[in-house]
Amino acid sequence: MRFRHKLMWAVGSILVTVLGLIGINSFVAPDETVIRGSTTDFSTNGNDAAPQATPAEAESWPEYGYNNQKTRTNPTLRDLGLPGKLRWKVDAKSLIEFPPVIDSGVAIVGTNHQRIIAIDVATGRKRWQYFTKGRVASSPAIENGVAYVTTTSGYLIARRLEDGDKIWEKRIGASSETSPTIVADAIYVATLEGIVIRFDLQGNEVWRARVPGQVKSAVAIYQNTIIVADYAGHVTALAQSDGHKIWSATSPGRTFRGSGRFYAGPAVQYGRVYVGNVNGRVVSFSARTGHVAWLRGTGDWVYSSAAIADRTVFVGSYDHRLYALDAASGDIRWSFDTGERISGSPTVIGHTVYVSTLNKNPATGRTFGVDVATGRKVWDFPDGRYSPAVAVRSTILIIGRRTIYGFTPA
């Protein structure tokens, strides 16, 4: 009997060890899983085509990701050159996790030290600033002369863009790291409790809905739905009208590896949803049905939300590479080795995609400009950490670890 117990104990120990090694290996090993896509449900017509902007929008970058589809590119700036002369720089005095937004000649940015700062885009002069209740781990959004901001203490705040005067402030219940997404008269935010909330522009709550996990990124819009990615590994489409679920999907995963978690936010274009997963995969779903269109594995975690331009999906990975993926199939068009981890989201400005590195020593982070078509480095700058750049016709703003730089386009 004693021998049998020892034998059972030994077998059990070996089994636990083997399973543990499998589990560890499946978590840390590069995931090169590929499901190749096709043009099914891939549209370049109508509302799914590259967004058309008016000339006035060349002087505006009103929300995180530029538009409510979160494509991270402004099509009216297609001819904008590389950063030229440095005109000004502003020290925010603490970490900047998310980029500024711009409208009416004013850039608004939040910091880790509970501040919102308004900067004159032409001169770099600080117009106003105020301290918030909690850190700002998101970008503001601007609509009709009002800046809307979420905080980690669970507030949605509306401030007048011109002078920073408070218009209203609403408690949303839990910490929020989502940049507001605005559609017509609706503001969509989400919380770390997995609650998605619609407000009107006057601060009245319209509805709230629950998704399976924490929401750590901005939502995106597809036609009459809201696309939400969460930290439980689900992507969910909710109706804009009342928040009811249209579809829900997960990333296909290896045995013992699971569907992973979505820290990155969704980007929507061509009738598809594109989103990276911390299990190292980039996934494309049909925006209409939630069916997986394609899957592309990278060599490490993907925290980076995607940028989309020219039928190409640009996304960074902790494997140090910026990937350019065919939007229809997921095929790799090129990849660029930055030499360090990439956590923040790339931005496409003109014919250049910008990306920053998450260096172990924050003071040594860099920002790279890479040719959209070839993957060749065309510009680099000795500062950077997360999301690298936004722009209007007159000025390219490069976002460093705690400093914002205003460049005249070359």
C-alpha positions in Angstrom: 0.0 0.0 0.0 2.8 2.4 0.9 4.6 1.6 -2.4 1.3 2.2 -4.3 1.0 5.6 -2.6 4.5 6.5 -3.5 4.0 5.4 -7.1 0.9 7.4 -7.4 2.6 10.4 -5.9 5.5 10.1 -8.3 3.2 9.8 -11.3 1.2 12.7 -10.2 4.3 14.9 -9.7 5.6 14.0 -13.2 2.2 14.8 -14.7 2.0 18.2 -13.0 5.5 19.0 -14.0 4.8 18.1 -17.7 1.6 20.0 -17.8 3.3 23.0 -16.1 6.1 22.9 -18.7 3.5 22.7 -21.5 1.6 25.6 -20.0 4.7 27.7 -19.6 6.0 26.9 -23.1 2.6 27.7 -24.7 2.5 31.0 -22.9 6.0 32.2 -23.7 6.8 30.5 -27.0 6.3 32.5 -30.1 3.0 31.8 -31.7 3.4 31.6 -35.5 -0.2 30.4 -36.0 -1.6 31.4 -39.4 -5.1 31.4 -40.8 -4.9 33.0 -44.2 -7.8 35.2 -45.2 -9.6 36.0 -48.5 -11.6 38.8 -49.9 -14.9 37.4 -48.5 -16.6 40.1 -46.5 -13.8 42.4 -47.5 -15.2 45.7 -48.8 -13.6 48.8 -50.3 -16.9 50.5 -51.2 -19.3 52.8 -49.4 -18.9 53.2 -45.6 -16.1 50.6 -45.5 -13.8 52.3 -47.9 -10.9 54.6 -46.8 -12.6 57.4 -44.9 -13.1 60.6 -46.9 -12.4 63.8 -45.0 -13.0 67.5 -45.8 -10.2 70.0 -46.2 -11.2 71.5 -42.8 -10.4 68.1 -41.2 -6.7 68.5 -42.2 -6.5 70.8 -39.1 -8.1 68.4 -36.7 -7.2 65.1 -35.0 -10.3 65.0 -32.8 -10.0 61.7 -30.9 -7.8 58.7 -30.2 -7.2 56.9 -33.5 -8.2 60.0 -35.5 -11.8 58.8 -36.3 -14.4 56.5 -34.6 -13.2 53.6 -36.7 -9.7 54.0 -35.0 -7.7 53.8 -38.3 -5.0 56.1 -36.9 -4.6 58.0 -40.2 -6.0 61.1 -41.7 -6.5 60.7 -45.5 -6.4 64.4 -46.1 -2.7 64.4 -45.0 -1.6 61.9 -47.6 0.9 64.4 -49.1 2.4 65.5 -45.7 6.1 65.2 -45.5 8.4 64.0 -42.7 9.0 66.1 -39.6 11.3 69.0 -40.6 12.2 72.0 -38.3 11.5 71.6 -34.6 9.5 74.7 -33.6 8.7 74.0 -30.0 8.6 71.4 -27.2 6.5 71.1 -24.1 7.5 69.2 -21.0 4.4 67.5 -19.5 6.4 66.7 -16.3 5.2 63.1 -16.2 4.6 60.1 -18.4 2.3 60.5 -21.4 0.7 57.2 -22.2 -1.7 58.3 -24.9 -1.3 61.0 -27.6 -2.9 64.4 -27.7 -6.0 65.3 -29.7 -6.2 68.4 -31.8 -8.9 70.9 -32.9 -9.2 74.6 -33.5 -5.4 75.1 -33.1 -5.4 73.5 -29.6 -3.8 70.1 -28.6 -5.2 68.5 -25.4 -3.2 65.8 -23.6 -3.5 63.9 -20.3 -0.7 62.7 -18.0 0.0 60.2 -15.3 0.2 63.0 -12.8 -3.5 63.8 -13.0 -3.2 66.7 -15.4 -4.9 67.8 -18.6 -2.8 70.3 -20.6 -4.0 72.5 -23.5 -1.2 73.5 -25.9 -1.3 76.1 -28.7 -0.3 74.0 -31.8 1.3 77.0 -33.6 3.5 78.2 -30.7 3.7 75.4 -28.1 2.4 77.8 -25.4 0.4 76.3 -22.7 -3.1 77.8 -22.9 -4.5 76.2 -19.7 -4.2 73.1 -17.5 -6.2 71.5 -14.7 -5.8 68.6 -12.3 -8.2 65.7 -12.6 -9.6 63.2 -10.1 -7.3 60.3 -11.0 -4.7 59.6 -13.7 -5.5 60.1 -17.3 -4.6 56.8 -19.1 -6.3 57.7 -22.3 -6.6 60.4 -25.0 -9.4 63.0 -24.7 -12.0 63.5 -27.5 -13.1 66.8 -28.9 -16.6 67.6 -30.3 -18.1 71.1 -30.9 -15.6 73.0 -28.8 -15.8 70.6 -25.9 -13.0 68.2 -24.6 -14.2 65.0 -23.0 -11.8 63.1 -20.7 -12.0 59.8 -18.7 -9.9 59.2 -15.6 -8.7 56.1 -13.6 -10.8 57.3 -10.7 -14.0 56.7 -12.7 -15.0 60.0 -14.1 -16.1 61.4 -17.5 -15.4 65.1 -17.6 -16.5 67.7 -20.1 -14.4 70.9 -20.4 -14.6 73.8 -22.7 -11.8 73.7 -25.2 -11.2 77.4 -25.3 -10.4 78.0 -21.7 -10.8 74.7 -19.8 -13.9 75.7 -17.8 -15.8 72.7 -16.5 -19.1 72.1 -18.2 -20.1 68.8 -16.4 -18.6 65.9 -14.6 -20.1 62.4 -14.3 -19.2 59.4 -12.1 -19.1 56.3 -14.3 -18.7 53.9 -11.5 -15.2 52.3 -12.0 -11.8 53.2 -13.3 -11.7 54.0 -17.0 -8.7 53.7 -19.4 -10.8 54.1 -22.5 -10.5 57.1 -24.7 -14.1 58.5 -25.5 -15.5 57.6 -28.9 -18.0 60.1 -30.2 -20.7 59.4 -32.9 -23.2 62.2 -33.6 -24.7 63.1 -30.2 -23.4 59.9 -28.4 -20.2 59.4 -26.3 -19.1 55.8 -25.7 -16.8 54.9 -22.8 -16.0 51.7 -20.9 -14.6 50.7 -17.6 -12.3 48.1 -16.0 -15.4 46.4 -14.6 -16.4 45.5 -18.2 -19.2 48.1 -18.4 -19.8 50.0 -21.7 -21.8 53.2 -21.3 -23.4 55.5 -23.8 -23.9 59.2 -22.7 -25.3 62.1 -24.7 -23.3 65.2 -25.1 -25.0 66.8 -22.1 -23.8 64.1 -19.8 -27.0 62.1 -19.5 -26.6 58.3 -19.4 -28.5 56.6 -22.2 -27.7 53.0 -21.5 -25.0 50.7 -20.1 -24.1 47.1 -21.1 -21.7 44.5 -19.7 -19.0 42.5 -21.7 -17.1 39.5 -20.3 -13.9 41.2 -19.2 -12.1 44.5 -18.4 -12.1 47.0 -21.2 -8.7 48.6 -21.5 -9.0 50.4 -24.8 -11.3 52.6 -26.9 -14.3 51.1 -28.7 -14.6 51.4 -32.4 -17.7 51.9 -34.7 -19.0 49.8 -37.5 -22.2 51.1 -39.1 -24.8 50.9 -36.3 -22.7 48.8 -33.9 -20.0 49.4 -31.3 -17.0 47.0 -31.4 -15.5 46.3 -28.0 -12.4 44.2 -27.2 -11.9 43.0 -23.6 -9.3 41.4 -21.3 -11.2 38.2 -21.0 -10.4 37.5 -24.7 -13.7 38.5 -26.3 -14.6 40.9 -29.1 -18.2 42.0 -28.9 -20.5 44.0 -31.2 -23.2 46.0 -29.4 -26.1 47.9 -30.9 -25.6 51.6 -30.7 -29.3 52.1 -30.0 -29.7 50.2 -26.8 -26.4 48.2 -26.1 -27.8 44.7 -26.9 -25.3 42.1 -28.1 -25.2 41.5 -31.9 -22.3 39.0 -31.8 -19.3 37.9 -29.7 -16.1 36.1 -30.7 -12.8 35.0 -29.4 -9.3 34.6 -30.9 -8.7 30.9 -31.9 -6.0 29.5 -29.6 -3.7 26.6 -29.2 -4.4 23.9 -26.7 -3.4 25.1 -23.2 -2.9 28.6 -24.6 -6.5 29.7 -24.9 -7.9 32.7 -26.6 -5.7 35.2 -24.8 -6.6 38.7 -23.7 -7.2 41.9 -25.7 -5.4 44.9 -24.3 -5.3 46.5 -27.7 -8.4 48.2 -29.1 -10.2 47.3 -32.3 -9.7 49.1 -35.6 -12.4 48.8 -38.2 -12.1 49.1 -41.9 -13.0 47.3 -45.1 -15.9 45.5 -43.3 -13.3 43.9 -40.9 -12.3 44.3 -37.3 -8.5 44.2 -36.7 -7.1 43.7 -33.1 -4.0 42.3 -31.5 -3.9 39.9 -28.6 -1.4 39.5 -25.7 -1.0 35.9 -26.8 1.0 37.2 -29.8 -1.7 37.0 -32.5 -3.3 39.6 -34.7 -6.9 38.7 -35.6 -9.2 39.9 -38.3 -13.0 39.4 -37.8 -15.9 40.0 -40.1 -17.4 43.2 -38.6 -20.9 42.0 -39.7 -20.8 38.5 -38.2 -17.8 38.1 -35.9 -16.4 35.2 -37.9 -12.6 35.0 -38.0 -11.4 36.2 -41.4 -7.7 35.6 -40.7 -5.1 35.1 -38.0 -1.4 36.0 -37.9 1.0 35.0 -35.1 3.9 37.2 -34.1 6.9 36.4 -32.0 5.6 37.9 -28.7 2.8 39.8 -27.0 0.7 42.3 -29.0 -0.4 45.3 -26.9 -0.4 47.6 -29.9 -3.7 48.7 -31.5 -3.5 48.7 -35.3 -3.3 51.5 -37.8 -4.8 51.0 -41.2 -4.0 52.6 -44.6 -3.6 51.4 -48.2 -5.2 48.0 -47.5 -2.5 47.4 -45.0 -2.7 46.8 -41.2 0.2 48.1 -39.2 0.8 46.7 -35.7 3.7 46.4 -33.3 4.8 43.4 -31.2 6.9 42.8 -28.1 9.2 40.8 -30.6 10.6 44.3 -31.5 9.0 44.3 -35.0 6.5 46.6 -36.7 4.4 44.4 -39.0 2.7 45.5 -42.2 -0.1 42.9 -42.9 -2.3 42.6 -46.0 -5.7 43.7 -44.8 -7.6 41.1 -46.7 -5.4 38.0 -46.2 -3.1 38.7 -43.2 0.0 38.0 -45.3 3.2 39.8 -44.1 4.1 42.5 -46.6 7.1 43.5 -44.6 8.4 43.9 -41.0 10.8 46.4 -39.5 13.0 45.5 -36.5 13.1 48.5 -34.1 15.5 46.7 -31.7 13.2 47.0 -28.7 9.7 46.1 -27.6 6.7 47.9 -29.1 3.7 48.6 -26.8 2.1 51.7 -28.3 0.0 52.0 -31.4 1.5 53.1 -34.7 0.2 56.1 -36.6 0.2 56.7 -40.4 0.9 60.3 -41.5 1.5 60.9 -45.2 3.4 58.0 -46.6 5.1 57.2 -43.3 4.1 55.0 -40.4 5.5 56.1 -37.0 6.2 53.8 -34.1 7.9 54.2 -30.7 9.8 51.7 -28.6 9.3 50.6 -25.0 12.9 50.4 -23.9 13.9 48.9 -20.6 15.6 52.2 -19.8 12.8 54.7 -20.6 15.3 57.5 -21.3 16.6 55.6 -24.4 13.3 55.1 -26.2 13.1 56.1 -29.8 10.5 57.0 -32.4 10.9 55.6 -36.0 9.4 56.7 -39.2 9.1 53.8 -41.7 8.0 54.0 -45.4 4.5 52.6 -45.7 5.1 50.8 -48.9 8.6 49.4 -48.4 9.3 49.1 -44.6 12.4 51.2 -45.0 13.4 53.5 -42.2 13.1 57.1 -43.3 13.3 59.0 -40.0 14.1 58.5 -36.4 14.1 60.5 -33.2 15.8 60.0 -29.8 12.6 60.0 -27.6 9.5 57.9 -27.5 7.6 55.4 -25.3 4.0 54.7 -26.4 1.9 56.2 -29.1 4.3 58.1 -31.4 2.5 60.9 -33.3 -0.5 62.9 -34.4 -0.7 65.6 -37.0 -2.5 68.5 -38.7 -1.6 70.2 -41.9 0.7 72.7 -40.2 2.3 70.6 -37.5 3.4 67.1 -36.7 3.4 66.3 -33.0 5.9 63.7 -31.9 5.1 62.3 -28.4 8.1 61.4 -26.2 8.1 59.8 -22.8 7.1 63.1 -21.1 7.7 65.7 -23.8 5.6 66.7 -26.8 7.5 68.1 -29.8 6.0 70.3 -32.5 7.6 70.0 -36.0 7.0 71.8 -39.2 6.5 69.2 -42.0 9.4 69.2 -44.4 
